[in-house]
Amino acid sequence: MKLLKDRNGFTLIEVIVATAIFLLFALGIYGAINLVFKIVYQSRTRILETALLSEQLEIARNLPYDSVGIVNGVPSGVLPYSTTTIRNGEIFNLVTTVRNIDDPFDGTLGGTPNDTAPADYKLVEMSAMCQNCIQHTPVILSTIVAPKQLEGASSNGALFIQVFDVNGLPVVGANVTVTDTAHTPAIVIHDVTGNDGYLRIIDTPTGTQSYYINVSKSGYSTDYTVAPGDSAPTPVKPPANVVTQDITDISFSIDKLSNLTLHTIGTACSVIGSVNLNMTGVKKIAIDPDIFKFNKNFATNSSGNYSFPNLEWDTYLVSVTGTATYDVAGSIPMLPLNINPGLTQDASIILQAHSSNSLLVNVVDAGTGLPLSDATVELTASGYDETRITGYGFARQTDWLGGSGQAAYTNLTKYFSDSGTISGSASAGDLKLKKTGNSYANSGWLQSSTFDLGTQANFNNIIFSPLSQPSQTGANPITFQLAASNSSSPSSWNFLGPDGTAGTYYTATNTLVWSGLSGNRYFRYKVFLNTISTSYTPTLSEVSFTYTTSCTPPGQIFFSGLSAITYTLNVSHSGYTSNDGDINVSGNESTVVNMSPSS
């Protein structure tokens, strides 16, 4: 018999590992070669750009001194501001800037000594950028051109343009475009600010409100002058003047752009889509009449969102426009919105069904301007008395005339069930014990419909009125228990008291809701009425439940369904001096109440 000999070879794993190592080695070599080619290509491009700039600067050096300048610019000359040229098959953009320089050797314009001929020499700066190459920054070269003789006295002036950010710091490299319409053709200057945020244009021809200035920078806002006209008779920043042998100093403020996304939601955190809104900033470009720099009408999408990319830092007001369907019942953060530079921010506008007369009260700390939660806000008038607490949402019922049989709290006069010894048909919808003949029932209970808060909530207090009951009804004739769930239809509602058990009850002096109920979206209440004497009954006119959610506006309270009359507004907060006064409500009003710490 012939025996077969073992033959050694590579396993599949060894082949895969060897192939992977080879690929890594090959990719490394490819990457290195590619990097070398890229560096060589970029170096070749910069060599071409440097050669082009050297040629153009040599042309400028050989021009007559009076011809060294920009066509229709300051100083005026024969050099174009921007040109395009082709070299070795590549397209290059060339930009030329010429500036008059006021050398301090013989004094400066407006200084000591005062130089009445401040255009001592010219700085010529040229930049080159390949149009189709991978290049992020241009190549820049410059040269100085001086006159052969001493400069003569000038009848021109100077235009100094300062650009700073929101903090007053200089903005370096801001693009400045100056157009002088007093000359034909118009003088146009394109330049950038220096390290001190200034662009100083020396030996500028005179003109009265003829210098239109626009300041910008990539990723920044824009600031500009506005010409007087029929629509803007009094611009905030009109075109600049230039006076003989004098300096016109004008400043502009720009900063990084921001992004804002607005959300329109209801008081129960539900999305409200397709809402027509207006957003207006406080910056003005003209007054009498006021023309705002930003004023835009828009509509949120079906998801209740609208985004503002590249928004300028400002303070913005938001209001509902179009058909009166909603009122602004608050916002997170509080209106007006302060948009700072370079930030991405979200804001929620909280809407409520429109009423002809309403009042939004914003309570803030007078020193910091921050919203104050836990402030008690009372609004009163003849026949009206409503008290709310800022920073809390609320659910309430004031009428039980509709009777039982309602599972979800949609009809505000109905409830779920009762003991049969409760009457909700008394005057004004008050809840009382049922009367048979001349006697009231000894006790009774009522279970509410299910309240939907729209999202998980943290419960705070039970508030009911009136607190004063006939003494003949005994101690605590009205008590409550609460049940909460994250399901609108749980298998059963487990009603509990303030210690989390079924054996305790909320009373007029024990209103803090047990913390174990927090984190739920739905709730019901159960109210118990009792009397010692059947000749008397306790009366429930209103019950409210306060809570906080992710859409509870801080420091704000909204009153709707008001009359067009004068109300008295009283605001109090622990540690602050109370603030009260009259407020005239006519339409949809809002007010800010500044609270000062008590001494």
C-alpha positions in Angstrom: 0.0 0.0 0.0 1.3 3.5 -0.9 1.2 6.1 1.9 0.3 9.7 1.2 2.7 12.3 2.7 1.5 15.3 4.6 1.8 18.6 2.7 2.3 21.9 4.6 0.3 25.0 3.4 -1.5 28.2 4.6 -4.7 28.2 6.5 -7.6 30.5 5.5 -7.0 32.7 8.6 -3.3 33.1 7.8 -4.2 34.2 4.2 -6.7 36.8 5.5 -4.2 38.2 8.0 -1.4 38.4 5.5 -3.7 40.1 3.0 -4.8 42.6 5.6 -1.2 43.4 6.5 -0.4 43.9 2.9 -3.4 46.2 2.3 -2.4 48.3 5.3 1.1 48.6 4.0 -0.1 49.4 0.5 -2.6 52.0 1.7 0.1 53.7 3.9 2.4 54.0 0.9 -0.5 55.3 -1.3 -1.4 57.9 1.3 2.2 59.0 1.7 2.6 59.3 -2.1 -0.7 61.2 -2.4 0.4 63.6 0.4 3.7 64.3 -1.3 1.9 65.0 -4.6 -0.6 67.3 -2.8 2.3 69.2 -1.1 4.1 69.5 -4.4 0.9 70.7 -6.2 0.2 73.3 -3.5 3.8 74.5 -3.6 3.6 74.8 -7.3 0.4 76.8 -7.0 1.8 79.2 -4.5 5.0 79.7 -6.6 2.7 80.7 -9.5 0.7 83.0 -7.3 3.8 84.6 -5.9 5.2 85.2 -9.4 2.0 86.7 -10.6 1.8 89.1 -7.6 5.5 90.1 -8.0 4.8 91.0 -11.6 1.7 93.1 -10.7 3.5 94.8 -7.8 6.4 95.7 -10.2 3.9 97.3 -12.5 2.5 99.4 -9.6 6.1 100.5 -8.6 6.7 101.8 -12.1 3.5 103.8 -12.4 3.5 107.6 -11.9 2.7 108.2 -8.2 -0.6 109.9 -9.0 -1.7 106.8 -11.0 -1.1 104.4 -8.1 -4.6 103.8 -6.9 -7.8 101.9 -7.6 -10.1 102.8 -10.5 -12.9 105.0 -9.0 -11.4 104.4 -5.6 -9.5 106.3 -2.9 -6.7 106.9 -3.7 -7.9 107.0 -7.3 -5.6 105.5 -10.0 -5.4 103.0 -12.9 -5.2 99.7 -11.0 -8.4 97.5 -11.1 -9.7 96.3 -7.8 -10.3 92.7 -9.0 -9.0 90.9 -12.1 -8.8 87.3 -13.4 -5.8 85.8 -15.2 -4.8 82.4 -16.5 -1.4 80.9 -15.9 -0.3 77.4 -16.7 -3.9 76.4 -17.3 -5.1 77.6 -13.9 -7.4 80.5 -13.2 -6.3 83.0 -10.6 -8.3 85.8 -8.9 -6.2 88.9 -8.1 -7.5 91.6 -5.7 -5.7 94.9 -5.2 -6.0 97.3 -2.3 -4.3 100.7 -2.2 -4.3 102.8 1.0 -3.0 106.3 1.7 -0.8 106.1 4.8 -0.5 108.9 7.4 3.0 108.5 8.7 3.5 109.9 12.3 7.0 111.2 11.3 5.5 114.6 10.3 2.4 114.5 12.6 -1.0 113.0 11.9 -4.3 114.4 10.8 -6.0 115.8 13.9 -3.0 115.0 16.0 -0.2 117.1 17.5 1.3 118.4 15.3 -1.7 118.4 12.9 -0.7 117.0 9.5 -2.7 118.9 6.9 -1.3 116.7 4.2 -1.7 113.3 5.7 -1.3 111.2 2.5 2.5 110.6 3.1 2.8 107.5 1.0 0.7 104.6 -0.4 0.5 101.0 0.6 -0.2 98.6 -2.2 -1.4 95.2 -1.2 -2.3 92.4 -3.6 -3.8 88.9 -3.0 -4.0 85.9 -5.3 -6.3 82.9 -5.0 -6.5 79.9 -7.4 -10.1 79.6 -8.5 -10.3 75.8 -8.9 -7.4 74.6 -6.6 -7.6 73.2 -3.1 -6.6 76.4 -1.4 -8.0 77.9 1.8 -6.1 81.2 2.2 -4.7 83.5 -0.5 -1.1 84.5 -1.0 -0.7 88.2 -0.1 2.2 90.5 -1.0 2.5 94.3 -0.5 4.8 97.2 -1.3 5.2 100.9 -0.4 5.1 103.6 -3.1 6.3 107.1 -2.1 6.2 110.4 -4.0 9.4 111.9 -5.3 8.7 115.3 -3.8 7.1 116.4 -0.5 3.3 116.1 -0.5 1.3 119.3 -0.9 -1.5 120.5 1.3 -4.8 118.7 0.6 -8.3 119.9 0.6 -9.6 116.4 1.2 -10.5 114.8 4.6 -10.3 111.4 6.2 -12.8 108.6 6.9 -12.1 106.4 9.9 -14.3 103.3 10.1 -14.3 101.3 13.4 -15.8 97.8 13.6 -16.4 96.1 17.0 -18.3 93.2 18.4 -21.1 92.9 21.0 -18.4 93.2 23.8 -16.8 96.2 22.3 -13.8 94.3 21.0 -12.3 95.1 17.6 -13.3 92.9 14.7 -10.2 92.1 12.6 -10.5 91.5 8.9 -14.0 92.8 8.5 -14.9 93.6 4.9 -15.7 97.2 4.3 -17.3 98.6 1.2 -17.5 102.4 0.8 -19.4 104.0 -2.0 -19.3 107.8 -2.6 -22.2 108.9 -4.8 -21.1 112.6 -4.8 -18.7 111.9 -7.7 -19.3 110.6 -11.3 -18.5 107.8 -11.7 -19.1 106.9 -8.0 -16.0 106.2 -5.9 -16.0 102.6 -4.6 -13.6 101.4 -2.0 -13.2 97.7 -0.9 -10.9 97.1 2.1 -10.7 95.3 5.4 -10.2 96.4 9.0 -6.8 96.0 10.7 -5.8 94.5 14.1 -7.4 97.4 15.9 -10.7 97.0 14.1 -10.2 100.2 12.1 -10.0 101.1 8.5 -8.5 104.5 8.0 -9.1 106.0 4.5 -6.7 109.0 4.2 -7.1 111.9 1.7 -10.7 111.2 1.0 -12.7 113.5 -1.3 -15.2 115.6 0.6 -18.9 114.9 0.4 -22.1 115.5 2.4 -24.0 112.4 3.4 -22.6 110.8 0.2 -20.5 107.9 1.7 -22.5 104.7 1.9 -20.8 102.1 4.1 -21.4 98.4 4.4 -19.5 96.2 6.9 -19.6 92.4 6.8 -17.5 89.3 7.5 -18.1 85.6 6.8 -20.2 84.1 9.5 -21.0 87.5 11.0 -23.9 89.9 10.8 -23.9 93.0 8.6 -24.1 96.6 9.5 -24.6 99.5 7.1 -25.7 103.1 6.5 -29.2 103.9 5.2 -30.1 106.8 2.9 -32.9 109.2 4.0 -36.0 108.7 1.9 -39.8 108.7 1.9 -39.9 105.3 3.8 -37.1 106.2 6.1 -37.0 110.0 6.6 -34.8 109.7 9.8 -32.3 106.8 9.4 -30.4 105.8 12.6 -27.1 105.7 10.7 -27.2 108.0 7.6 -24.5 108.1 5.0 -21.3 109.7 6.3 -19.9 113.2 5.6 -16.3 113.9 4.8 -15.0 117.4 5.6 -11.9 119.2 4.4 -8.8 118.4 6.6 -11.0 116.8 9.2 -11.6 113.2 10.4 -15.0 111.6 10.1 -15.1 108.7 12.6 -18.0 106.3 12.3 -18.5 103.0 14.0 -20.3 99.7 13.2 -21.1 96.6 15.3 -21.1 93.1 13.9 -20.7 89.7 15.6 -21.1 86.0 14.9 -24.5 84.8 13.6 -26.7 82.5 15.6 -29.3 79.8 14.9 -32.8 79.8 16.5 -35.5 77.2 16.2 -39.0 78.2 17.4 -41.6 75.6 18.6 -45.3 76.3 18.9 -47.0 74.2 21.6 -50.1 74.2 23.8 -50.3 74.6 27.5 -50.3 70.8 27.8 -47.1 70.5 25.8 -49.0 69.3 22.7 -47.7 70.4 19.3 -49.6 73.1 17.5 -48.6 73.3 13.9 -49.1 75.8 11.1 -49.3 78.9 13.3 -48.8 82.3 11.7 -46.3 84.4 13.7 -44.3 87.6 13.5 -40.8 88.0 14.9 -39.3 91.5 15.2 -36.0 92.6 16.6 -35.5 95.8 18.6 -32.6 97.1 16.4 -33.8 99.9 14.2 -32.5 101.3 10.9 -34.8 104.3 11.0 -37.2 106.1 13.4 -40.3 108.3 12.9 -41.6 105.9 11.6 -39.7 103.0 13.1 -38.2 100.6 10.7 -36.7 97.5 12.3 -33.6 95.8 11.0 -35.4 92.4 11.3 -39.2 92.0 10.9 -40.5 88.8 9.4 -43.9 87.1 9.1 -43.7 83.3 8.9 -45.7 80.1 9.8 -44.5 77.1 11.7 -44.7 73.8 9.9 -47.1 70.9 10.7 -44.8 69.8 13.5 -44.9 73.3 15.1 -41.3 74.2 14.2 -39.6 77.1 12.3 -35.8 77.6 12.1 -33.9 80.9 11.6 -30.4 80.1 10.4 -27.8 82.9 10.4 -29.8 85.1 12.8 -28.2 88.4 14.0 -27.8 88.9 17.8 -30.6 91.0 19.0 -33.7 91.0 21.3 -36.7 89.6 19.5 -40.5 89.8 20.1 -42.8 87.1 18.8 -46.6 87.6 18.3 -49.5 85.7 16.6 -50.6 87.2 13.3 -53.5 86.5 10.9 -56.8 85.1 12.0 -57.2 85.3 15.8 -57.0 81.6 16.7 -54.4 81.7 19.5 -52.9 84.0 22.1 -49.3 83.8 23.3 -49.8 82.4 26.9 -46.0 82.4 27.7 -42.7 81.3 26.4 -39.6 79.3 27.3 -37.4 81.3 27.7 -39.4 84.4 28.6 -40.2 86.9 25.8 -38.5 88.9 24.5 -35.9 86.4 23.3 -32.3 87.6 23.9 -30.2 86.0 21.2 -26.5 86.1 21.9 -23.8 85.8 19.2 -22.6 82.5 17.9 -25.1 80.3 19.7 -27.7 77.6 18.6 -30.9 78.1 20.7 -34.4 76.7 20.9 -37.4 78.6 22.1 -41.0 77.4 22.8 -44.0 79.7 22.2 -46.9 78.5 24.4 -50.3 79.1 22.9 -53.8 79.1 24.2 -57.2 79.5 22.5 -57.8 83.1 21.6 -60.0 85.4 23.8 -60.8 89.0 23.0 -59.2 90.2 26.2 -56.3 88.6 28.0 -53.2 89.5 30.1 -49.8 87.9 30.2 -47.9 88.8 33.4 -44.1 88.4 33.5 -42.6 88.6 37.0 -38.8 89.2 37.0 -36.1 90.1 39.6 -35.5 93.8 39.2 -31.7 93.4 39.5 -31.0 90.5 37.3 -34.0 90.5 35.0 -34.4 86.8 35.5 -37.9 85.2 35.8 -39.3 84.7 39.3 -41.2 81.5 40.0 -43.3 80.9 43.1 -44.6 84.5 42.9 -48.3 84.9 43.8 -50.2 87.0 41.2 -53.7 88.2 42.1 -55.9 89.9 39.5 -59.1 91.5 40.8 -61.9 93.6 39.6 -65.6 94.0 40.3 -66.9 90.5 40.3 -63.6 89.0 39.5 -60.8 87.6 41.7 -58.2 85.2 40.4 -55.0 84.1 42.1 -52.2 82.2 40.3 -48.6 81.2 41.1 -45.8 81.8 38.5 -43.8 78.9 37.3 -46.7 76.5 37.6 -49.3 75.0 35.3 -52.7 74.5 36.6 -55.8 72.4 36.0 -59.2 73.3 37.5 -62.9 72.7 37.6 -65.4 75.4 38.5 -68.7 73.9 37.4 -70.4 70.5 37.8 -73.8 71.3 36.1 -73.2 68.9 33.3 -73.6 65.8 35.5 -71.8 62.4 35.5 -70.8 59.9 32.8 -67.7 61.6 31.3 -64.4 59.7 31.3 -62.1 62.3 29.8 -62.3 65.9 31.0 -63.4 67.5 27.7 -66.7 69.1 28.8 -65.7 71.5 31.6 -69.0 71.1 33.5 -69.1 67.3 33.7 -67.5 64.5 35.8 -67.2 60.8 35.9 -69.4 59.5 38.8 -70.8 60.4 42.2 -72.4 58.8 45.2 -75.9 59.9 44.4 -76.0 62.2 47.4 -74.1 65.1 45.6 -75.8 67.9 43.7 -73.9 69.9 41.1 -77.0 71.7 39.8 -77.0 74.5 42.4 -76.7 78.1 41.4 -73.4 79.0 39.6 -72.6 75.3 39.3 -71.4 75.0 42.9 -71.1 71.5 44.4 -73.2 70.7 47.5 -74.8 67.8 49.3 -78.1 66.8 47.9 -81.1 68.1 49.7 -84.3 66.0 50.3 -87.1 68.0 51.8 -85.5 70.3 54.5 -82.4 68.1 55.1 -79.1 67.6 53.4 -77.4 64.2 53.1 -74.8 63.5 55.7 -72.0 62.8 53.2 -71.3 62.3 49.5 -68.5 62.0 47.0 -67.7 62.8 43.4 -65.0 61.4 41.1 -63.8 63.7 38.4 -63.1 62.9 34.8 -59.5 62.2 33.7 -57.3 65.3 33.3 -54.6 65.1 30.6 -51.6 67.3 31.3 -50.0 66.5 27.9 -46.7 65.2 29.4 -45.3 63.8 32.7 -45.8 66.3 35.5 -44.6 67.1 39.0 -47.6 67.9 41.2 -47.5 70.7 43.7 -50.7 71.8 45.5 -54.5 71.4 45.7 -56.3 74.8 46.0 -60.0 75.0 46.5 -62.6 77.6 47.5 -64.4 78.8 49.4 -62.2 77.9 52.4 -64.7 79.2 54.9 -67.6 76.8 55.5 -70.5 76.9 57.9 -69.3 75.9 61.4 -72.3 73.6 61.7 -70.8 71.3 59.0 -67.9 70.4 61.3 -64.1 70.3 60.9 -62.8 69.7 57.4 -66.2 69.2 55.7 -64.5 69.2 52.2 -61.5 66.7 51.6 -59.8 65.3 48.6 -57.8 62.3 47.4 -55.8 62.1 44.2 -55.0 59.3 41.7 -52.4 59.5 38.9 -51.3 57.3 36.0 -49.3 57.3 32.8 -52.3 55.6 31.2 -55.5 57.4 30.4 -57.5 54.2 31.1 -55.7 52.3 33.9 -57.3 49.1 35.2 -58.3 51.1 38.3 -57.7 54.5 39.9 -56.0 54.3 43.2 -57.0 57.4 45.2 -54.5 58.4 47.9 -54.0 61.2 50.4 -51.0 63.4 51.3 -49.0 60.6 52.9 -49.5 58.2 50.0 -52.1 56.0 51.7 -55.8 55.6 51.2 -56.5 56.5 54.8 -55.6 60.2 54.6 -57.1 63.2 52.9 -56.1 66.7 51.6 -57.7 69.5 53.5 -57.7 73.3 53.5 -54.5 73.2 55.6 -52.8 70.2 54.1 -52.6 70.9 50.3 -49.1 69.7 49.3 -49.5 66.8 46.9 -47.7 63.6 47.7 -44.5 63.4 45.7 -45.2 59.8 44.7 -47.8 61.0 42.2 -45.3 63.0 40.2 -44.0 61.7 36.9 -47.5 60.9 35.7 -49.4 62.5 32.8 -53.1 61.7 33.8 -54.9 62.3 37.1 -58.3 62.3 38.7 -59.5 63.8 41.9 -62.1 62.5 44.4 -63.9 65.0 46.6 -65.7 64.2 49.8 -68.4 66.4 51.3 -69.5 65.8 54.9 -71.7 67.6 57.5 -72.5 67.2 61.1 -75.8 69.0 60.9 -78.1 68.0 58.0 -79.5 71.6 58.1 -76.2 72.8 56.5 -74.1 71.7 53.6 -70.5 72.5 52.6 -70.1 74.2 49.3 -67.3 73.7 46.7 -67.1 76.5 44.1 -63.7 75.8 42.5 -60.8 73.3 42.8 -57.4 73.8 41.1 -54.2 71.6 40.9 -50.8 73.2 40.3 -48.0 71.3 38.7 -44.8 71.8 36.6 -43.9 70.3 33.3 -41.2 70.8 30.7 -43.5 73.3 29.0 -44.3 75.4 32.1 -43.1 78.9 31.4 -40.9 80.3 34.2 -42.1 83.5 36.0 -45.2 83.8 33.9 -49.0 83.7 34.4 -51.7 84.1 31.7 -55.2 85.3 32.4 -57.7 84.8 29.6 -61.4 85.5 29.1 -61.1 88.9 30.7 -63.3 91.9 30.2 -62.1 95.2 28.6 -61.9 97.0 32.0 -59.3 98.1 34.5 -58.0 95.5 36.9 -55.9 95.6 40.0 -52.8 93.5 39.9 -51.0 92.5 43.1 -47.8 90.5 43.0 -46.0 89.1 46.0 -43.0 86.9 46.6 -41.2 85.8 49.8 -38.1 88.1 50.2 -39.4 90.7 47.9 -41.4 93.9 48.3 -45.0 93.5 47.0 -45.9 95.2 43.8 -49.4 96.3 43.1 -51.2 98.7 40.7 -54.0 99.1 38.2 -53.7 97.8 34.7 -56.1 98.5 31.8 -56.9 95.4 29.8 -58.1 96.1 26.2 -57.3 93.3 23.8 -54.4 91.0 24.3 -52.1 92.7 26.8 -48.8 91.8 28.5 -46.9 93.4 31.3 -43.6 93.0 33.1 -43.6 93.3 36.9 -40.2 94.0 38.4 -39.7 92.8 42.0 -37.2 94.3 44.3 -35.7 92.4 47.3 -37.1 93.6 50.6 -34.7 95.3 53.0 
